[in-house]
Amino acid sequence: MSRPARDAEALAHVAVLVVNYGSHEVVEANLVRSLGEDFPGQVIVVDNFSSAAEREEIEEVCAGYGWTLVPLPTNEGFGGGNNRGAELAIARGATELLLLNPDAWLTRATIHRMQKQVRADPLLQLAPTVLRPDGRLYSAEVDLHLERGEMRATSRRPADADPGLIHTWVSGACCMLSADLWQRLGGFDEEYFLYWEDVDLSRRVVLAGGTVRVDPELTAVHDEGTTHRVASEERAKSPIYYYYNTRNRLLYAAKFLPRPTGRRWVRATPRVSYRILLQGGRRQFARPRRSLWPAITGSLAGIRIWRAHSTRANH
């Protein structure tokens, strides 16, 4: 058997999972760019319902390329959508799952190289270095410093840092896991709905005895502006971005951190939430209903979640 034939045979066991929400044109463009029109593996597009018109569009796209569409009656979030797609893919025989954002792309050769590494280590969660369209870094390995609740690139880890107080994670925008590991973990925790579910997943990979890492020789591209940036503003994020990022850091704290550490995270909420807001620039503050208010309500929701978890843990 020739090498291209062997590669195609291996890729036939990969399932590419994409969760769509109102962005069928982006899904089509990036999947074709990544896979071509004859990808031997499964391509599963999960459509979180956004409108009847969008549902018709994504149905037509998937039918045209032979991709499998999983049409959900409601919006089940990023984690829920991937969980529905993974369940179907595994039932159909997939042995490796590639999670890919609608606004991300890579090459078939990169997928194959990722698959080889995951097959060699079935407890590995592997990601490529993810770049922005202009070539700047979007994400690689990221450290969550548990004592301070701050994110920092692993490449910037202080020499005297305590590894026991650091959780390293990789972005769910593009990563691969074995189907066995996915099933062992139970997939994404759907309580997050959107954002931080990938931080949570990487934590549980490590707790299950696995490894989380980026292969610096492999790359993907992520154009986040096509899905959650406010169209009229260059840097501003969407209200849903601010709400769930401020909320879910405290949901993570409630699930994984001892109470004294979680209390420090709660006290740091105003400072950290402001930093999250600054990711969208200062000009957006002229529209507080789209920026300040979602961050405030998300922060308060997160504090309530943490308190509820903390109270249950003490009984």
Residue, then its C-alpha position, 0 to 999 in steps of 0.5 A: m500500500s502506498r503512503p498516501a493510501r496508508d495516510a488516507e486509511a488512518l484519517a478515515h478513523v478521524a472525526v472532525l467536529v465543528v459547532n456552528y451558530g449562525s456562521h454557515e459561510v465561515v464553516e464552509a470556507n474553513l472546512v474546505r480550506s482545511l480538508g478539501e472535498d474528499f476527506p476520508g474521515q467523518v466531518i460532523v457539523v453540529d448546528n446550535f439553532s440560531s434561526a430557521a434561515e441559518r438552519e436551511e443554509i447549513e443543511e444545504v452546505c452539509a448536503g453539498y459536501g457530504w458532511t453529517l449535520v446534527p441539527l439541534p433544536t436549541n443552542e446547547g453551547f460549545g460544550g454541548g454541541n461538541n458532546r452531541g457530535a462526539e457521541l455520534a462520531i464515536a458510535r460510527g467508529a471514530t478513534e480520534l476526535l479533532l475539535l475545530n472552531p468554525d473560524a479556524w483552519l489547518t491542513r490535512a497533513t497537520i491533522h495526520r501528524m496530530q493523529k499519529q501522536v495521539r495514537a502513540d499516546p491515547l491519554l494525550q490532549l494535543a494542540p498545534t500552535v494557533l496563529r492569528p491570520d496575520g501570523r501573530l500568536y493566538s494561543a499555545e500552552v497556557d498556564l493558569h496560576l491557581e493561587r492568583g487566578e491569572m493566565r500566562a503563556t507557559s513560555r513566560r513561566p517564572a523559573d521559581a514557579d511551583p508546578g503544583l500551583i499551575h494548571t496548563w491547558v490548550s485552546g479548544a479552538c483546535c485540539m485532538l483527543s482519542a475517543d477513549l480519553w474523551q469517553r473516560l472524561g465524559g466530554f465537555d462539562e456543559e455547565y460552562f455553556l461557552y468559554w472555560e470549558d476547554v480549561d476545565l477539560s485540560r484539567r480533567v485530562v491531567l487528573a485522569g493521568g493524561t498529558v496536555r501539550v502543544d506541538p510547536e512544529l504544527t500550526a493552525v490559524h484562528d480568526e476569532g473576529t468572524t464569530h464573536r467580535v462586534a462587527s462595527e468595532e475593531r477590538a470589542k468582543s460580544p456581550i456573551y464573551y464578557y458574560y461567560n468569561t467573567r462567570n466561568r472563571l468562578l465556576y472553575a474555581a468552585k469545581f476545582l479549588p479549595r475554599p480559601t483559594g476560591r475566596r481569593w479568586v472571588r475577591a479578585t473578581p473586580r480586577v480580573s473582570y476589568r482585565i477581561l473587558l480591556q481585551g476589547g479596548r476602551r472605546q467600547f465603554a461608550r456602549p456599557r450595555r454591550s460591555l460593562w453590564p454583561a461583565i458585571t452580571g457575569s461576575l455576579a452570577g459567578i460569585r453566586i455559583w461559587r457561593a452555592h458550591s462552597t455551601r454544598a461542600n460544607h454540608 
